[in-house]
Amino acid sequence: MKVLVLTGPESSGKSWLSAELHRHFGGLLVGEYVRYFIEQNPRDTCLADIPQIARGQLDWEDGARAQQPALLILDTHLLSNMLWSQTLFGDCPPWIEDQLLARHYDLHLLLSPEVVAWTDDGQRCQPQLGQRLAFFEATRNWLQQHERTLQIVEGDWAQRRRLAFAAVEQLLKS
């Protein structure tokens, strides 16, 4: 089983691209639990919600891993939960990073916020490119610090699709 993670700031195309990859390569796609959580709890999210959100994401991921697909595509993972918690609340339960470090991921596609427009969908909160670039850098720094395999995906929508497809083709050959 190859495990692919799409990560990076909001409105950079993770959900769109993960669906494109799933449509083309098959496998199993796991979405963002936090979107489900927010739909079920229509209020401002707080630090006390972070453990439930992280556990929900882990449950969805573990359920998919148990099915042993040839390709597991994760629209996000605990790194986003951890960085959003730190960004919004200045804190994060340490067990989240411990869980993240204990799991194997074959490739992280890190999506840049540049070139593509931010879209307000009612759940997003970083309309300024500078905010999204800071989140992108925090993601890249964490992945590099922990020696995780990553490829940056940037450019317009067609370029992102082309780069991601090439990366996944290479991943599946390895």
KABELCOR-V324728 format. One record per backbone hydrogen bond with DSSP energy under -0.5 kcal/mol. CO is the residue of the C=O (numbers start at 1). NH is the residue of the N-H. If there is no record, write none. Layout:
BEGIN
co = (CO CO)
nh = (NH NH)
END
This chain:
BEGIN
co = (2 2 3 3 4 5 5 7 9 13 14 15 16 17 18 19 20 21 22 28 30 31 32 32 33 34 35 36 37 41 46 46 47 49 50 51 52 53 54 55 56 57 58 59 60 61 62 63 64 64 65 70 71 71 72 72 73 73 74 77 77 78 79 80 81 82 83 84 85 85 86 93 93 94 95 96 97 98 99 100 107 107 108 108 109 109 110 111 114 119 128 128 129 130 131 132 133 134 135 136 137 138 139 140 141 142 143 144 149 151 152 153 156 157 158 159 160 161 162 163 164 165 166 167 168 169 170)
nh = (4 72 106 107 74 7 109 111 12 17 18 19 20 21 22 23 24 25 26 73 75 33 35 36 37 38 39 40 41 43 49 50 50 53 54 55 56 57 58 59 60 61 62 63 64 65 66 67 67 69 68 2 28 73 4 74 30 75 6 80 81 82 83 84 85 86 87 88 89 91 90 96 97 98 99 100 101 102 103 103 5 109 110 151 7 111 153 9 116 121 131 132 133 134 135 136 137 138 139 140 141 142 143 144 145 146 148 147 108 110 154 112 160 161 162 163 164 165 166 167 168 169 170 171 172 173 174)
END
